Amino acid sequence: MRSTTAASLAREERSSRSHGVARLGPHRSPRGKGALDTDGTPVAESGLSVATLRRQPDHSWKTVLDNPFGARLMP
């Protein structure tokens, strides 16, 4: 197993730039919340949030698309 260091990530980034690799990345995350209805009965809601991120010139990531109901898109 190879160790990941800041230097190796920087080399990988330079290499991907020279090969024209897209700067988009998928992100998915489970989500959930709970509440009480008017009768005091617990109500739970959960799902899967799916987002597409774009790498910025400063190497941070920003959300391009966000779908909080992404589970409907997943088979």
C-alpha positions in Angstrom: 0.0 0.0 0.0 1.4 3.4 -1.0 1.6 6.3 1.4 -0.2 9.5 0.5 1.7 12.7 1.2 1.2 16.3 0.2 4.0 16.0 -2.3 2.6 12.9 -4.0 -0.8 14.5 -4.2 0.8 17.6 -5.8 2.6 15.4 -8.4 -0.7 13.6 -9.1 -2.4 16.9 -9.6 0.3 18.2 -12.1 0.1 14.9 -13.9 -3.7 15.0 -14.2 -3.5 18.6 -15.5 -1.1 17.6 -18.3 -3.4 14.7 -19.3 -6.6 16.9 -19.4 -8.4 15.0 -16.6 -11.8 16.6 -15.8 -12.0 18.6 -12.5 -15.3 17.2 -11.5 -16.0 14.7 -8.6 -19.1 13.0 -7.3 -20.0 13.2 -3.6 -22.7 11.3 -1.9 -23.8 11.4 1.7 -26.5 9.8 3.8 -28.8 12.3 5.5 -31.6 12.1 8.0 -33.6 14.1 10.4 -36.3 13.5 13.0 -39.1 15.5 14.4 -42.4 15.2 16.2 -45.8 15.6 14.4 -48.7 17.6 15.9 -49.7 14.6 18.0 -46.2 14.1 19.4 -45.5 11.0 17.3 -41.9 10.7 16.2 -41.4 11.1 12.4 -38.1 10.2 10.7 -36.9 11.1 7.3 -33.8 9.9 5.6 -32.2 9.6 2.2 -29.1 9.9 0.2 -27.7 13.3 -0.9 -25.8 13.3 -4.2 -23.6 16.2 -5.4 -21.2 17.1 -8.1 -18.1 19.1 -7.1 -15.7 21.1 -9.2 -12.0 21.5 -8.3 -11.0 25.2 -8.0 -7.7 26.7 -9.0 -6.7 27.0 -5.3 -7.4 23.2 -5.0 -10.6 23.6 -2.9 -13.8 22.1 -4.1 -17.2 23.8 -4.7 -20.6 22.3 -5.3 -21.8 22.6 -8.9 -25.0 20.4 -8.5 -26.7 19.3 -5.4 -29.6 16.8 -5.3 -30.8 16.1 -1.7 -33.0 13.3 -3.1 -30.2 11.5 -5.0 -31.4 8.1 -3.8 -34.1 8.3 -6.5 -31.3 8.4 -9.1 -29.3 5.5 -7.8 -30.3 2.0 -8.9 
